[in-house]
């Protein structure tokens, strides 16, 4: 496998931010993923139930 082929599969973390949890935050992340896929951006969300927060991560694909 060429080195260029392995580079294509990597994600580069651009930014990360935590917020107070909102029940419908996943809809925002889904909207951003669908709207900005062509810009090689991917958004992720993790939920921390103990602290009642969500963390949004932005990646360049």
Backbone bond lengths (Angstrom), bond angles and torsions (degrees), N, CA, C in turn:
res aa  C-N    CA-C-N  psi(-1)  N-CA   C-N-CA  omega(-1)  CA-C   N-CA-C  phi
1 X - - - 1.450 - - 1.525 108.85 -
2 X 1.298 115.26 137.05 1.461 120.38 179.61 1.522 110.77 -74.31
3 X 1.323 115.85 155.20 1.454 120.94 177.81 1.529 111.41 -61.18
4 X 1.316 117.92 -37.86 1.461 121.73 179.15 1.512 112.65 -61.74
5 X 1.318 116.84 -33.46 1.460 120.69 179.66 1.525 110.81 -68.44
6 X 1.322 117.56 -36.68 1.461 119.41 179.56 1.522 110.95 -73.86
7 X 1.304 118.18 -30.63 1.459 121.60 179.26 1.528 111.34 -67.01
8 X 1.325 117.70 -32.10 1.457 121.50 -178.05 1.518 112.54 -61.55
9 X 1.322 118.47 -31.03 1.450 121.65 -176.35 1.515 114.85 -83.87
10 X 1.320 118.60 -2.72 1.461 121.31 -175.76 1.519 111.58 -85.28
11 X 1.330 114.15 146.99 1.455 121.42 173.61 1.517 107.94 -110.25
12 X 1.325 116.25 136.62 1.462 120.81 177.34 1.522 108.51 -109.40
13 X 1.318 116.49 120.05 1.457 121.21 178.50 1.524 109.04 -70.03
14 X 1.330 116.19 123.35 1.463 121.78 -179.16 1.526 110.69 -98.30
15 X 1.338 116.42 -43.83 1.463 120.13 -176.82 1.521 110.16 -156.65
16 X 1.317 114.81 155.94 1.462 121.32 177.42 1.525 107.76 -145.05
17 X 1.348 116.55 137.91 1.467 120.87 -177.98 1.524 109.01 -149.64
18 X 1.334 116.25 137.48 1.463 121.75 177.97 1.522 110.05 -104.90
19 X 1.336 115.23 145.14 1.459 122.97 -178.77 1.521 109.16 -137.45
20 X 1.331 115.70 162.41 1.455 119.85 169.45 1.524 107.60 -62.29
21 X 1.315 116.37 137.61 1.461 121.50 -175.32 1.527 112.22 -65.01
22 X 1.327 115.52 137.82 1.462 123.76 173.06 1.522 107.13 -128.71
23 X 1.323 116.90 138.11 1.463 121.44 -174.15 1.524 113.91 -58.51
24 X 1.314 118.25 -31.85 1.461 120.39 -174.53 1.529 113.65 -106.24
25 X 1.309 117.66 17.68 1.471 121.15 179.33 1.525 111.17 -60.17
26 X 1.352 116.93 -32.59 1.465 119.81 179.81 1.524 111.19 -60.25
27 X 1.334 118.08 -27.90 1.464 121.10 178.54 1.531 110.76 -67.55
28 X 1.317 116.58 -36.78 1.465 121.09 177.58 1.522 109.83 -65.73
29 X 1.342 116.42 -45.34 1.466 120.87 179.81 1.526 110.16 -62.68
30 X 1.322 117.45 -42.61 1.463 121.38 178.14 1.530 110.65 -62.03
31 X 1.328 117.05 -44.46 1.462 122.20 178.06 1.532 111.16 -59.60
32 X 1.333 116.73 -46.36 1.466 120.47 179.77 1.521 111.37 -63.14
33 X 1.336 117.55 -42.22 1.463 120.61 179.06 1.526 111.43 -61.48
34 X 1.325 116.82 -43.89 1.467 120.35 -179.46 1.528 111.56 -69.85
35 X 1.319 116.87 -37.16 1.464 121.00 -175.54 1.522 113.66 -78.72
36 X 1.323 117.87 -29.59 1.465 120.57 -172.09 1.520 113.88 -115.57
37 X 1.321 116.91 12.54 1.467 120.68 178.73 1.527 110.83 -58.33
38 X 1.326 117.04 -40.37 1.466 121.53 -178.80 1.534 112.31 -66.23
39 X 1.327 117.26 -15.03 1.471 122.00 177.28 1.530 111.01 -94.11
40 X 1.345 116.18 10.02 1.473 122.72 -179.21 1.522 112.45 60.54
41 X 1.334 116.26 38.38 1.458 121.76 176.38 1.521 109.37 -115.27
42 X 1.323 115.68 144.92 1.457 121.61 177.84 1.529 107.68 -136.42
43 X 1.318 115.88 138.10 1.454 121.66 -178.01 1.519 109.12 -115.23
44 X 1.317 115.72 138.87 1.455 121.14 177.91 1.514 109.75 -126.16
45 X 1.333 115.36 157.05 1.454 120.13 179.70 1.520 109.23 -139.08
46 X 1.317 116.29 131.90 1.459 121.29 172.47 1.520 107.83 -122.25
47 X 1.322 114.64 143.52 1.460 120.55 -177.58 1.525 109.25 -110.56
48 X 1.314 116.97 132.99 1.457 122.83 175.70 1.527 107.41 -111.27
49 X 1.331 115.98 99.37 1.465 121.09 -176.71 1.523 112.17 -66.20
50 X 1.331 117.07 -33.72 1.468 120.51 -178.46 1.523 111.90 -62.81
51 X 1.321 116.79 -39.13 1.466 121.42 -177.67 1.524 112.68 -101.77
52 X 1.339 117.35 -1.22 1.463 123.21 -178.52 1.531 111.37 56.25
53 X 1.345 115.36 46.26 1.465 120.91 179.03 1.525 110.30 -128.98
54 X 1.318 114.92 161.74 1.463 121.99 169.67 1.522 107.04 -124.67
55 X 1.314 115.20 148.95 1.455 121.09 177.16 1.515 108.29 -119.31
56 X 1.321 116.37 124.96 1.456 122.81 178.51 1.524 107.98 -101.10
57 X 1.325 115.98 130.09 1.462 122.05 177.58 1.519 108.82 -117.25
58 X 1.328 116.63 140.42 1.459 122.28 177.01 1.520 107.70 -116.33
59 X 1.330 115.09 128.54 1.460 121.65 -178.92 1.520 110.15 -122.35
60 X 1.327 115.61 148.56 1.455 121.59 168.86 1.516 106.20 -100.25
61 X 1.340 116.05 130.78 1.469 119.73 -177.14 1.506 111.07 -96.67
